Amino acid sequence: MAKVLLSCLLNLSLLNMDFKQFPFKLFGFLTLVLALQGCGPDKPGIYRNEQIKSGKRDDFHALNALLFDGLKANDAKRLGTIMAKEFIDDRSKFRTVELLSNRIKENNSYDLLDEFYIINDMKGHTISVNDRGVNNYKVDYDTLSREMYIAFFVPKANANRWMITATYCKYEYGWKLNKLDINKYTINGKTAPELFKSAKEEYAKNYLVDATNAAEQALDCLKPSTGWQYPEEKDMSKFYDQAKDRLDKKYDFPYALKQVNTQPQIFRVFNQNGPDGVFPIVYYLSDINLKDTVALKRENTNIKKVIGNVMPGINKDKKYVFYSIFNQMPDGTRTFDHYDLTDKLQP
């Protein structure tokens, strides 16, 4: 339609143009043509970060500012002004907004990791990012409208970071928020590929507990957004199975610590959220009554003296190791009393 309009304007202009004024009027007309072309839509494709025209990018950032204002206030009704009709009608939006609001309160400052302006031509539905080294990724997305905008936000600080994904679509009634998503992005400051790299390094040193835990953490933040894919995704799953199998065969839980005279029995080692990240926690059975905390601490001191030899690497290069002591083996059907201790390894 724009081309037809320009053609008509050109014909009318040439018919009514005074020949003496032709160069000046032609210059003005061509300027108008170029301006109209510059205001037209981009070609179908995926435009990332600085590839998005500055004016359009400013408009998207204004929407993002309204989004975060509403999330910080935990105000789904306020967000209704920028939500698509489908999102407004979705009753689960209140829970989604509440979850995101809680995360934002924990991490008040967020960075825009990547943003994409998409003009769909129905040929493929995958975003590819290949300039982040080990953290290269792809995202498969649903074509929800011809024009879309997808933004990935991550906290500036905190070791365990959760990614917020905002998806906007252009409707007849304007640009509106269609979806919100939040998932783990980093654990202990590392992304899934970085954790996988650490897991392989620990495995090579025969640090089986650390290798298994790091591999599990990699899987835990493998999908920071719906449709997200890292290149080594399949390798991560296979490696975790390999490390876990070797760990279980070596220790055959419950595993008695014969180096300690009370012979406590370790029956589980896994990841535990702590004040500054995720660290290993050791569950073990003790014959010492849980009320006798002095004797329990004495026994735990002896465990800490030998744990590095029994499970190499578990007490290295980390801030904490947690211990949880039981008198009875938990069976998963009810709550059992336990006594918890923390070994602080670093200041």
C-alpha positions in Angstrom: 0.0 0.0 0.0 2.9 2.4 0.8 4.4 1.8 -2.6 1.1 2.5 -4.4 0.7 5.7 -2.3 4.2 6.8 -3.2 3.6 6.1 -6.9 0.5 8.2 -6.9 2.2 11.0 -5.1 5.0 10.9 -7.6 2.7 11.0 -10.6 0.6 13.9 -9.2 3.8 15.8 -8.2 5.3 15.4 -11.7 2.1 16.5 -13.4 1.7 19.6 -11.4 5.3 20.6 -11.0 6.7 23.8 -12.5 9.8 22.8 -14.5 11.9 25.6 -13.1 11.2 24.4 -9.6 11.7 20.8 -10.5 15.1 20.2 -8.9 14.0 21.7 -5.6 10.6 20.0 -5.4 12.1 16.7 -6.5 14.6 17.0 -3.7 11.9 17.6 -1.1 9.8 14.8 -2.5 12.7 12.3 -2.4 13.3 13.4 1.2 9.7 12.6 2.0 9.9 9.2 0.3 13.0 8.2 2.2 11.4 9.3 5.5 8.3 7.2 4.7 10.5 4.2 3.9 12.4 4.6 7.1 9.2 4.5 9.1 8.0 1.3 7.5 8.3 -2.1 9.1 11.6 -4.0 9.1 12.0 -7.1 6.9 11.0 -10.5 8.4 13.8 -11.8 10.7 15.1 -11.8 14.2 16.8 -8.5 15.4 18.9 -8.7 18.6 20.0 -6.0 21.0 21.6 -3.1 19.0 20.2 -4.5 15.8 16.8 -3.2 16.9 16.1 0.4 15.7 16.7 2.8 18.6 13.2 4.3 18.6 11.5 0.9 18.7 14.0 -0.3 21.3 13.2 2.7 23.5 9.5 1.8 23.2 10.2 -1.8 24.3 12.3 -0.5 27.2 9.4 1.7 28.3 7.2 -1.4 28.4 9.8 -3.2 30.4 10.0 -0.4 32.9 6.2 -0.6 33.4 6.5 -4.4 33.8 9.1 -4.2 36.6 7.2 -1.4 38.4 4.2 -3.6 38.5 6.2 -6.7 39.6 8.0 -4.8 42.3 4.6 -3.7 43.7 3.1 -7.2 43.2 0.2 -5.5 41.4 -1.3 -7.7 38.8 -4.1 -5.2 38.2 -1.6 -2.4 37.4 0.1 -4.8 35.0 -3.3 -5.3 33.3 -2.6 -2.1 31.3 0.2 -3.8 29.4 -1.2 -7.4 29.4 -2.7 -9.1 26.4 -6.4 -10.0 26.8 -5.5 -13.7 27.1 -3.1 -13.0 29.9 -5.6 -10.8 31.7 -8.2 -13.7 31.5 -5.7 -16.2 33.0 -6.3 -16.5 36.7 -2.9 -18.0 37.3 -1.3 -14.6 36.5 -1.8 -13.6 40.1 0.4 -16.4 41.3 3.0 -15.8 38.5 3.2 -12.1 39.4 3.6 -13.0 43.1 6.4 -15.4 42.4 8.3 -12.9 40.3 7.7 -10.1 42.8 9.3 -12.2 45.5 12.3 -12.9 43.4 12.7 -9.2 42.5 12.6 -8.3 46.2 15.5 -10.6 46.7 17.4 -9.2 43.7 16.2 -5.6 43.3 18.5 -4.8 40.3 18.2 -6.7 37.0 20.2 -6.6 33.8 18.8 -7.2 30.3 20.8 -10.2 29.1 19.4 -10.3 25.6 16.4 -8.9 23.8 14.9 -9.8 20.4 12.5 -8.1 18.1 11.0 -10.7 15.8 9.0 -10.3 12.6 7.7 -13.8 11.8 7.4 -15.1 8.2 6.4 -18.6 9.4 9.8 -20.0 8.5 11.4 -21.4 11.6 10.9 -20.5 15.2 14.3 -20.6 16.8 16.5 -17.8 18.2 20.3 -18.6 18.0 23.0 -16.9 20.0 26.6 -17.9 19.1 28.8 -15.2 20.6 28.7 -16.2 24.3 31.3 -18.9 24.2 30.4 -21.8 26.5 27.1 -20.1 27.2 25.9 -20.1 23.6 22.2 -21.0 23.4 19.1 -21.5 21.3 15.5 -20.8 22.1 12.5 -22.4 20.4 9.5 -20.1 20.6 5.8 -20.2 19.5 4.7 -17.8 16.8 2.0 -15.9 18.7 1.8 -12.9 16.4 3.6 -11.6 13.3 5.6 -9.1 15.4 7.0 -10.2 18.8 9.5 -9.0 21.4 11.2 -11.3 23.8 13.5 -10.1 26.6 15.6 -12.1 29.1 16.4 -10.5 32.4 18.9 -11.7 35.1 19.9 -10.2 38.5 23.0 -8.2 38.7 24.1 -9.9 41.9 23.5 -13.1 43.9 25.1 -16.5 43.3 21.8 -18.2 42.6 20.1 -16.2 39.9 16.7 -16.7 38.3 16.0 -15.5 34.8 12.8 -13.6 34.0 11.5 -13.9 30.5 9.0 -11.4 29.1 7.2 -12.1 25.8 5.3 -9.3 24.1 3.1 -9.5 21.0 1.8 -6.8 18.7 -2.0 -6.9 18.4 -4.6 -4.6 16.8 -4.8 -2.9 20.1 -1.0 -2.4 20.5 2.0 -4.1 22.0 1.0 -6.2 25.0 2.6 -8.7 27.4 1.6 -12.2 26.4 3.8 -14.4 28.7 6.0 -14.2 31.8 8.4 -17.0 32.8 11.0 -17.4 35.6 13.5 -20.2 36.0 17.0 -20.9 37.5 19.8 -19.4 35.5 22.9 -19.8 37.7 23.9 -21.8 40.8 26.9 -20.6 42.8 27.4 -17.9 40.1 27.7 -20.5 37.3 25.4 -21.3 34.4 24.6 -24.9 33.4 27.5 -25.1 30.9 29.9 -23.7 33.4 28.7 -26.1 36.1 29.1 -29.0 33.6 32.7 -27.9 32.9 33.3 -27.9 36.7 31.7 -31.3 37.1 34.1 -32.8 34.5 37.1 -31.2 36.1 36.1 -32.6 39.5 35.4 -36.0 38.0 38.9 -36.1 36.5 40.4 -35.5 40.0 38.2 -38.4 41.4 36.1 -35.9 43.4 33.0 -38.0 42.9 30.7 -36.2 45.3 31.6 -32.8 43.9 31.4 -34.0 40.3 27.9 -35.5 40.9 26.6 -32.5 42.8 27.9 -30.1 40.1 26.4 -32.2 37.4 23.1 -32.2 39.2 23.3 -28.4 39.6 23.9 -28.1 35.9 20.7 -30.0 35.2 18.8 -27.9 37.7 19.5 -24.7 35.7 19.5 -26.2 32.3 16.3 -24.5 31.2 16.4 -20.8 32.4 13.6 -20.1 29.9 10.9 -22.2 28.1 12.4 -23.6 24.9 16.0 -22.8 26.0 18.7 -25.2 24.7 22.4 -25.4 25.4 24.6 -27.2 22.9 25.8 -29.8 25.4 22.4 -30.5 26.9 22.4 -34.2 26.1 26.0 -34.7 27.3 25.1 -33.1 30.6 22.4 -35.7 31.3 24.6 -38.6 30.3 27.5 -37.3 32.5 25.3 -37.0 35.5 24.1 -40.6 35.2 27.7 -41.7 34.8 29.0 -39.8 37.8 26.0 -40.8 40.0 26.4 -44.5 39.1 30.1 -44.4 40.0 29.4 -42.6 43.3 26.8 -45.1 44.3 29.0 -48.1 43.5 31.9 -46.7 45.4 30.1 -45.9 48.6 27.1 -48.3 48.7 25.0 -46.2 51.1 24.6 -46.4 54.0 28.4 -46.1 54.3 30.0 -46.6 57.7 32.8 -44.3 58.7 35.1 -46.8 60.3 37.8 -44.2 60.9 35.5 -42.7 63.6 35.2 -44.8 66.7 31.4 -44.3 67.0 31.1 -45.4 63.3 28.3 -43.1 62.1 26.7 -44.2 58.8 26.4 -41.7 55.9 23.3 -42.5 53.9 22.9 -39.5 51.7 24.9 -36.7 50.2 23.3 -34.0 48.1 22.9 -30.3 47.4 21.6 -27.9 49.9 20.7 -24.2 49.6 22.8 -22.1 52.0 23.4 -18.4 52.8 25.7 -17.8 49.9 24.8 -20.5 47.4 24.4 -24.2 47.1 26.7 -26.6 49.0 26.9 -30.3 49.9 24.9 -31.7 52.9 25.8 -35.0 54.5 23.0 -37.0 56.1 24.3 -39.6 58.6 23.0 -41.9 61.3 24.5 -41.7 64.8 24.0 -43.9 67.9 24.4 -40.8 70.0 21.1 -39.4 71.4 20.1 -36.2 69.5 19.6 -34.5 72.9 23.2 -35.0 73.7 24.4 -32.1 71.5 27.9 -32.0 73.2 28.6 -35.6 72.2 27.1 -35.0 68.7 29.5 -32.1 68.1 32.4 -34.1 69.3 31.6 -36.9 66.9 31.1 -34.4 64.1 34.5 -32.9 64.8 36.0 -36.4 64.3 34.0 -36.8 61.1 35.3 -33.5 59.7 38.9 -34.7 60.3 38.4 -37.7 58.0 35.7 -36.7 55.6 38.2 -35.3 53.0 39.9 -38.6 52.8 36.7 -40.6 52.7 35.1 -38.3 50.1 37.9 -36.5 48.4 37.2 -32.9 47.5 34.0 -32.5 49.5 35.7 -30.0 51.9 37.7 -28.1 49.3 37.1 -24.9 47.4 33.7 -24.1 49.0 32.4 -22.1 51.8 30.3 -24.7 53.7 29.6 -28.3 54.2 26.3 -29.0 56.0 25.6 -32.0 58.2 22.3 -33.4 59.3 22.3 -36.1 62.0 19.6 -38.7 62.6 19.0 -41.5 65.1 16.6 -43.2 62.7 16.7 -43.7 58.9 14.0 -41.5 57.3 11.6 -43.6 55.3 9.8 -40.8 53.4 6.5 -41.3 55.1 6.9 -39.1 58.2 9.2 -36.5 59.7 12.1 -37.6 61.8 14.0 -35.6 64.3 17.5 -34.5 63.4 20.3 -32.2 64.6 22.0 -29.9 62.1 25.6 -28.6 62.1 27.5 -26.4 59.6 31.2 -26.6 58.8 32.3 -23.1 57.7 35.3 -23.7 55.5 35.9 -20.1 54.3 35.4 -16.7 55.9 
